Amino acid sequence: MGSSGWAVVILTLVLSNVISIFVDSKELSEITASFLKYAKEKDVFDWIVGVRRKIHENPELGYEEFETSKLIRSELDKMGIPYKYPVAVTGVVGFIGTGRPPFVAIRADMDALAMQEMVEWEHKSKNPGKMHACGHDGHVAMLLGAAKILQEHQELLQGTVLLVFQPAEEGGGGAMKMIDAGVLENVEAIFGLHVYHNLPLGEVASKPGPMLAGSGFFEAVISGKGGHAAIPQHSIDPILAASNVIVSLQHLVSREADPLDAQVVTVAKFQGGGAFNVIPDSVTIGGTFRAFSKESFMQLRQRIEEVIVGQATVQRCNATVDFLVEEKPFFPATINDEGLHEHFLKVAGDMLGIRNIKEMPPMMGSEDFAFYQEVIPGYFFFLGMKSETNEKPASVHSPYFKINEDSLPYGSALHASLATAYLLDHQLRTTLLSGNHHDEL
């Protein structure tokens, strides 16, 4: 091998350790410490909390987040941060830094859930039947908090940070529409987070590789022939057919799936009949299916349709299956980039202490952040918010869900630190590649 070949080999080995060289430096410690200290300052903390409470009082469903978007733009205007709007109906994308490459993105989802809030407090939802029961109000507030941190420390940014405020995470596939709008053009990496009720305040959890499952929904109408319950021989009973369908669907996981390949099929909707003595003409069932690999997911999709149609036929019924992809698009699995995992460990470990970084076991929940990860390297993590009191926090998607607002500075500082450190890492790699080495050794 010639001298230039050896130079490439050695340079590659050096570059493989670049992140470690940077992240172990005093500079990173100063950045993470100063960012968290800034986010915890009373006036900054009170502002982040105030933003969150305004959003919480006015929850909006997917692609209806017009007031939320207006509030975001107002705060960005006050900070002097340029942005693009509208993106994917209600989305906003802000820009902080040099305006030049490299580009790294940090993302927050904006939409609420269709449920009535049962938490009694001063800032309870004012929109009947709508509630921020998944913490997206906190996610937006934390991303705006990160924007304030980054704007205050612009001299550290060796590139551009995109602030991605995304609509319709709750089943609407807002991330997919943001991608279609060109949000990820020239972006090298993206980070996202989610509050987690069972993780203590000051801790974070994640893992490399598959972390959340891909998910889809289905609805089936099983049609028979209605009639009097006393003379069932003159009817074709769709309730009996639907019951057989549901039992058979459970066999897809228990008897067709590899036990080491986690999958879920759940029927959560059953509608049919309205009287004790009348067999209905039809029954509607619906549910969700989940898997970590695309192959397993598509196999489930195929078998769900085959089982529903086949079992209905056995019972002399007809069945139509709708996977609702227009209103509830299939979500891919959330798969964290291995390299970004190392980056996260170093940055979060420096800020919080390595003992406060936990490995999150894979979960069958899903997250549309996964759409970004199909296009560019992405990293998603969970932010702890469980307090030391004896109160047991309600889980997400519960009408009793309540955020611990003390978690907001941590999310803001982590967002800002991950993005800033990524750009500084990129600068160091570029410096090493740009000629600060010799062809001859």
C-alpha positions in Angstrom: 0.0 0.0 0.0 1.3 3.4 -1.0 1.9 6.3 1.5 -1.4 8.0 0.4 -3.3 4.8 1.0 -1.9 4.5 4.5 -2.8 8.2 5.1 -6.4 7.4 4.2 -6.5 4.4 6.6 -5.0 6.4 9.4 -7.3 9.4 8.7 -10.3 7.1 8.8 -9.2 5.7 12.2 -8.7 9.3 13.5 -12.1 10.3 12.2 -13.8 7.3 13.9 -12.7 8.9 17.2 -13.4 12.5 16.4 -16.6 12.7 18.3 -14.9 11.2 21.4 -12.1 13.7 21.1 -14.5 16.6 21.0 -17.1 15.4 23.5 -14.5 14.7 26.2 -13.3 18.3 25.9 -13.8 21.1 28.3 -15.7 23.0 25.6 -18.6 20.6 25.6 -18.8 20.6 29.4 -19.0 24.4 29.4 -21.7 24.3 26.7 -24.0 21.8 28.3 -23.6 23.4 31.8 -24.2 26.9 30.5 -27.2 25.9 28.4 -28.9 24.1 31.3 -28.1 26.9 33.7 -29.6 29.4 31.3 -32.8 27.4 30.8 -33.2 27.2 34.6 -32.9 30.9 35.1 -36.2 32.1 36.6 -37.2 34.5 33.8 -36.4 31.9 31.1 -38.0 29.1 33.0 -41.2 31.2 33.7 -41.4 32.1 30.0 -41.1 28.5 28.9 -43.8 27.4 31.4 -46.0 30.3 30.3 -45.8 29.3 26.7 -46.6 25.7 27.6 -49.7 26.8 29.6 -51.0 29.0 26.8 -50.8 26.1 24.4 -52.3 23.7 27.0 -55.4 26.0 27.4 -56.0 26.0 23.7 -55.4 22.4 22.4 -55.9 21.8 18.6 -56.1 18.6 16.7 -53.9 17.6 13.8 -53.7 20.1 10.9 -55.9 22.5 13.0 -53.1 23.9 15.0 -53.6 27.5 13.7 -53.5 29.3 17.1 -50.6 27.2 18.2 -48.7 28.0 15.1 -49.6 31.7 15.5 -48.1 31.7 19.1 -44.9 30.0 17.8 -44.4 32.6 15.1 -45.1 35.4 17.6 -42.4 34.1 19.9 -39.9 33.6 17.0 -40.6 37.1 15.9 -39.8 38.5 19.4 -36.5 36.6 19.3 -35.7 37.8 15.8 -35.6 34.3 14.4 -36.6 33.9 10.8 -38.9 31.1 9.8 -40.9 29.6 7.0 -44.7 29.3 7.2 -47.0 27.6 6.4 -45.4 24.2 6.0 -47.7 21.2 5.8 -50.7 23.3 6.6 -49.8 24.6 10.1 -46.2 23.7 10.4 -43.4 26.2 11.1 -39.7 25.9 10.4 -37.3 28.3 12.1 -33.6 28.9 11.3 -30.8 29.9 13.7 -27.1 30.1 12.9 -25.0 31.0 9.9 -27.7 30.2 7.3 -25.1 28.0 5.6 -24.3 24.2 5.8 -24.1 22.0 7.7 -27.8 21.8 8.7 -29.1 19.9 11.7 -32.8 19.8 12.8 -34.6 19.6 16.2 -38.3 18.8 16.1 -41.4 19.2 18.2 -45.0 18.0 17.5 -47.9 20.4 18.1 -51.2 18.5 18.0 -53.5 17.5 20.9 -55.9 14.6 21.4 -59.6 14.3 21.1 -60.5 13.8 24.7 -61.9 15.7 27.6 -59.4 16.8 30.2 -60.1 15.6 33.7 -57.2 17.4 35.4 -58.6 20.3 37.5 -56.2 23.2 37.5 -56.0 26.9 36.5 -54.8 26.2 32.9 -57.2 23.4 32.0 -58.2 23.0 28.4 -60.8 25.6 27.2 -61.7 23.6 24.1 -64.3 20.9 25.0 -63.3 17.4 23.9 -59.7 18.4 23.2 -56.7 18.0 25.5 -52.9 17.9 25.4 -52.8 14.4 26.9 -49.5 13.4 25.2 -47.2 16.3 26.2 -47.0 18.0 22.8 -47.6 21.4 24.5 -44.5 20.8 26.5 -42.5 19.7 23.4 -43.3 22.9 21.6 -42.4 25.0 24.7 -39.1 23.1 25.0 -38.2 23.7 21.4 -39.0 27.4 21.8 -36.8 27.3 24.9 -34.0 25.7 22.8 -34.5 28.5 20.3 -34.0 31.1 23.0 -30.8 29.3 24.2 -29.4 29.0 20.7 -30.2 32.6 19.8 -28.4 33.7 23.0 -25.4 31.6 22.1 -25.2 32.1 18.3 -21.5 32.5 18.3 -21.2 28.7 19.0 -23.1 27.7 16.0 -20.9 26.4 13.2 -23.8 26.0 10.7 -27.6 26.2 10.9 -30.1 24.7 13.2 -33.6 24.1 11.9 -36.5 24.3 14.4 -39.2 22.0 13.1 -42.6 22.6 14.6 -44.7 19.8 13.1 -48.5 19.2 12.9 -50.5 16.0 13.2 -48.2 13.5 14.9 -51.2 11.7 16.4 -52.0 9.4 13.4 -52.1 12.2 10.8 -48.6 11.6 9.4 -47.5 15.2 9.8 -43.9 14.2 9.6 -44.5 12.7 6.1 -46.1 16.0 4.9 -43.2 18.0 6.3 -40.8 15.8 4.3 -42.9 16.2 1.2 -42.7 20.0 1.7 -38.9 19.8 1.5 -38.1 20.4 5.2 -35.2 17.9 5.2 -33.5 19.2 2.1 -29.7 19.4 2.9 -30.3 18.5 6.5 -27.8 15.9 7.8 -29.4 14.8 11.1 -32.5 15.3 13.2 -33.3 15.0 16.9 -36.6 14.6 18.7 -37.8 13.8 22.2 -40.9 12.8 24.2 -41.8 13.3 27.8 -42.1 10.1 29.8 -44.2 9.7 32.9 -42.4 6.7 34.5 -38.8 8.1 34.2 -37.5 10.3 37.0 -36.9 14.0 36.5 -33.3 14.6 35.3 -33.0 11.2 33.5 -33.3 10.3 29.9 -33.8 7.0 28.1 -33.2 5.7 24.6 -31.4 3.0 22.7 -29.7 2.5 19.3 -31.6 0.6 16.6 -35.3 -0.2 16.7 -37.1 1.4 19.7 -40.7 1.9 18.7 -42.8 -0.2 16.4 -44.2 0.5 13.0 -48.0 0.7 13.2 -51.1 0.6 11.1 -54.9 0.5 11.5 -57.7 -1.5 9.9 -61.5 -1.4 9.8 -63.6 -4.2 8.4 -67.3 -4.4 7.6 -68.7 -7.9 7.9 -72.1 -8.2 6.1 -74.7 -11.0 6.5 -78.4 -11.0 6.6 -80.4 -9.6 9.5 -83.5 -11.1 11.0 -85.3 -12.1 14.2 -83.0 -13.6 16.9 -85.6 -16.4 17.6 -85.3 -17.8 14.0 -81.5 -17.5 13.3 -81.8 -20.1 10.5 -83.4 -17.4 8.3 -80.5 -15.1 8.9 -76.8 -15.0 8.2 -75.3 -13.8 11.5 -72.5 -11.3 11.1 -71.9 -11.1 14.9 -70.9 -14.8 14.9 -68.7 -14.2 11.8 -67.0 -11.2 13.4 -66.4 -13.2 16.6 -64.6 -16.0 14.6 -62.6 -13.3 12.8 -61.4 -11.8 16.1 -60.3 -15.2 17.5 -58.5 -16.1 14.2 -56.7 -12.7 14.2 -55.1 -13.5 17.5 -53.6 -16.6 16.0 -51.5 -14.4 13.6 -49.2 -13.6 16.5 -49.5 -16.7 18.6 -49.1 -19.2 15.8 -47.7 -17.5 12.7 -45.1 -15.0 14.1 -41.6 -15.9 15.4 -41.9 -15.7 19.2 -38.6 -13.6 19.1 -40.1 -11.1 16.6 -42.4 -8.9 18.7 -45.8 -8.2 17.0 -49.2 -7.1 18.0 -52.7 -7.4 16.6 -55.5 -5.8 18.7 -59.2 -5.5 17.8 -60.4 -2.6 19.8 -63.6 -1.7 18.0 -66.7 -3.8 17.7 -70.0 -2.3 16.6 -73.1 -4.2 15.6 -76.7 -4.6 16.6 -78.9 -2.5 18.8 -81.5 -4.8 20.1 -81.6 -8.0 22.2 -83.8 -9.9 19.7 -82.5 -8.7 16.3 -79.6 -10.1 14.3 -78.1 -7.1 12.5 -77.3 -7.0 8.8 -73.6 -6.1 9.4 -70.9 -5.6 12.0 -67.9 -3.3 12.0 -64.7 -4.2 13.7 -61.4 -2.3 13.8 -58.0 -2.3 15.4 -54.3 -1.8 15.1 -51.3 -4.0 14.2 -47.6 -3.4 15.0 -44.2 -4.8 14.3 -40.6 -3.7 14.4 -39.5 -4.9 10.9 -41.1 -3.8 7.6 -41.2 -7.4 6.5 -43.2 -8.5 9.6 -45.4 -5.5 9.3 -46.4 -6.1 5.7 -46.9 -9.8 6.4 -49.4 -8.9 9.2 -51.2 -6.5 6.8 -51.6 -9.2 4.2 -52.7 -11.9 6.7 -55.2 -9.6 8.4 -57.1 -9.0 5.2 -56.9 -12.7 4.3 -58.2 -13.9 7.7 -61.0 -11.4 7.8 -62.3 -12.1 4.3 -61.7 -15.9 4.7 -63.4 -16.3 8.1 -66.3 -14.2 7.0 -66.8 -16.4 4.0 -66.7 -19.6 6.2 -69.7 -18.1 8.0 -71.5 -17.2 4.7 -70.8 -13.5 5.1 -69.0 -10.9 3.0 -66.2 -8.7 4.3 -64.5 -5.5 3.1 -61.2 -4.4 4.8 -60.0 -0.8 4.8 -56.5 0.1 6.2 -57.4 3.8 6.4 -54.1 4.9 4.9 -55.4 8.3 3.8 -56.4 9.4 7.3 -54.1 7.2 9.3 -51.0 6.4 7.2 -48.8 3.5 8.2 -46.0 4.5 10.5 -42.6 2.9 10.1 -40.6 1.7 13.1 -38.6 4.3 15.0 -35.0 3.2 14.4 -32.2 5.3 16.1 -29.0 5.9 14.2 -26.0 4.1 15.8 -23.7 7.1 15.3 -26.2 9.6 16.7 -26.6 7.3 19.7 -23.0 7.7 20.6 -23.4 11.5 20.1 -26.4 11.4 22.4 -24.6 9.4 25.1 -21.7 11.9 25.2 -23.8 15.1 25.2 -26.6 13.9 27.5 -24.0 12.1 29.7 -22.0 15.3 30.1 -25.1 17.4 31.0 -26.9 14.9 33.3 -24.3 12.4 34.3 -23.9 9.0 32.6 -25.8 7.3 35.5 -28.9 9.3 34.5 -29.0 7.8 31.0 -31.1 4.7 30.9 -31.5 2.1 28.1 -35.1 2.2 26.9 -36.5 -1.3 26.1 -38.3 -1.5 22.8 -42.0 -0.6 23.0 -44.9 -1.3 20.7 -46.0 2.3 20.7 -45.3 4.2 17.5 -44.1 7.7 16.6 -44.2 9.5 13.3 -40.6 10.8 13.9 -39.8 7.5 12.2 -40.7 9.1 8.8 -37.7 11.5 9.2 -35.4 8.5 10.1 -36.3 6.9 6.8 -34.8 9.8 4.9 -31.8 11.0 7.1 -30.1 9.8 10.3 -32.4 10.6 13.2 -32.4 10.1 17.0 -35.3 10.0 19.4 -35.2 9.9 23.1 -37.4 10.0 26.2 -37.2 12.8 28.8 -38.0 11.9 32.4 -40.5 14.0 34.4 -41.5 11.8 37.4 -41.2 13.8 40.6 -40.0 12.6 44.0 -43.5 13.0 45.5 -45.7 10.0 46.2 -48.1 10.9 43.3 -48.2 8.3 40.6 -48.3 10.1 37.3 -50.9 9.2 34.7 -49.6 7.8 31.4 -49.9 9.6 28.1 -53.3 9.5 26.3 -55.0 9.6 29.7 -57.5 12.4 30.5 -55.5 12.7 33.8 -52.1 13.2 32.2 -50.1 16.0 33.7 -46.7 17.3 32.8 -44.1 18.0 35.5 -43.0 21.5 34.3 -39.7 21.1 36.0 -38.7 18.9 33.0 -39.0 21.7 30.5 -35.5 23.3 31.0 -33.9 19.9 30.6 -35.6 19.3 27.3 -34.7 22.8 26.0 -31.1 22.5 27.1 -30.7 19.0 25.6 -32.2 20.1 22.3 -29.8 23.0 22.1 -26.8 21.0 23.2 -27.3 18.1 20.8 -27.6 20.5 17.9 -24.7 22.7 18.8 -22.4 19.8 19.6 -23.4 18.2 16.3 -22.3 21.3 14.3 -19.1 21.6 16.3 -18.3 17.9 15.6 -19.0 18.5 11.9 -16.6 21.4 12.0 -13.8 19.2 13.5 -14.4 16.4 11.0 -14.2 19.0 8.2 -11.0 20.5 9.5 -9.4 17.1 9.6 -10.5 16.3 6.1 -9.6 19.7 4.6 -5.9 19.2 4.6 -4.6 19.2 8.1 -2.8 15.9 7.4 0.1 15.0 5.1 0.1 12.5 2.2 3.4 11.2 3.4 4.1 9.7 6.8 
